[in-house]
């Protein structure tokens, strides 16, 4: 079942390249901002 989900996801990534790229970039920027802010806040609390 999971194999089928991954296969469908892979096909959709290949079919909708621009849309997939925008989604992956947005996710990457969001996670990076979260990590950066977390480090900034934790370093401020420790000082």
N, C-alpha and C positions, 0 to 999 in steps of 0.2 A: 504494500500500500504506500509506504513512504517512498519507495523507488518510483512509483507512478507520479507522486507529487513532485519529486525532484526532476523527473523527466519533463513534466508539464512546465515547471518553472524554467528549466533550461530552454525549452522551445520558445517560451514567451520572451525570455531575455534576448534570444536571437531574432525574434520576429519584431519586437518593439525596442530597437537599440537605443534610440534617442530618449525615449521615455524611461527606459531602464537606467540609462546613464544619469539622467536628472535625479531619479530617485536614489541611486547609490551615492551620488555626490552630496545630496541633501542629508542623507543618513550619516555620511562621513563627517560633514561639517558639524552636524548636531552633536555627534559623539565627541568630536575633538573639542568643541566649545564646552561641553559638560566637563570633560577631563581637565581642561585648562582652568575653568572656574573653580572646580573642586580643589585643585592644587593651590590656586591663589587664595581661596578661603582658608584652607587648612594651614598654609604657611602664615597667614595673618593671625590665626588663632594661637599658633604655637609661639609666636614672638612676644 
